[in-house]
Amino acid sequence: MLPRDQAVSLGLLINEFVTNSAKHAFEGRDNGTIRVSFRRSEGGYRLIVADDGVGMPAKSRRAGGLGMRLVAAFVEDAKGVLSVESDDSGTVFAVDLAVA
């Protein structure tokens, strides 16, 4: 069970991650995979949204762009910690949430 506000923030994060992957990750390709998982982890929960796309340019990972500013706000609202890994084999967004 998660508090309502935290659950809403996670829903907004999932929407942002999946929408961005669908729009940008598979340029020049006819298909691709986006995976979403939410599991218990040591000390809390972990949300992972991953794609097997072309990866994010370094400038897109900075907090200055609108998308990453939204992500940062949603992560803060969810009381989580974000990590991003991206290369030419895809992008993985992970948000770790501590159990209160």
N, C-alpha and C positions, 0 to 999 in steps of 0.2 A: 504494500500500500504506500502510495506517495501522496503528499499533500496536493490539493487541487491546483494551486498556483504553480507548483513544481511540475506537475503533469502537463499543464497547459504550455509551459515554457519548453518542455521536451517535445511536445507535438509541433510547436512552431519551429524548433530546431530541425526536426525530421523533415518537415515541409521544405525548409530552406535548403538543406543538404540535398534532398532528392531532386528538387526543382533545378538547382544549379547543376547537378550531375546530368540530368536529362537534357538540359540546354547546352552544356559546354563540353562534357567529358567525351562524347563520341563523335566529334567533328570528323567528317571524312569517312565515317564507318556506317554500315547499315544496322549494326546491332551492338549490344553491350549489356553488362550486368550491373545492377545496383543491389547491394545487400544491406538489409537493416536488421540489427539484432539489439536486444535489450536483455541483459542477464545480470544476475547477482555476481558480484565480485568480492574480493577480500575487502571488507569494511564498507560495502555499499553496493552500488549498481554501476554498470557500464553500458552506455549506448554507443554502438558503432554503426556508422553509415559508410560503406565502401563501394567504390566502383572500379571497373577494370578499363577505364578510359585512358586518355592521353596525358593525364596529369595536369596540375595547376601551374601556371606561370608563377614565379616567385612574387611578382608584383600583386597578384591576386590574393596571396596569402597574408599580405600586410593588413593591419587593422584599419587602414585609411579608407578602403573601398566600402561602399554602402553594404554589400553583402556580408563582409566580415564584421562590420560594425553591428549589423543586426545579430549575427551569430554571437558576437561577444556579449551583447546585451541579454540575449536569451540564455546564454551559459551562466551569466551572472545572476539572472533571475532564478535559474534552476539551482543555484548554489553549487555549480559544477566546475570542473577543470577541463579545458579543451586541449587536445593535442591533434596535430595534423601531420600526416606523412603523405608526400606526393612525389611521384616520379613518372617516367614514361610508361609504367605498367598500371597506373591508377592512383587514386586518392583514397585515403582512409581518414575519416573524422572520428575521433573517440572523445566522449564526454564521460568523465568519472564523477559520480555523485556519492558523497558520504551519507551514511545512514545516520539520521538524527536521533 
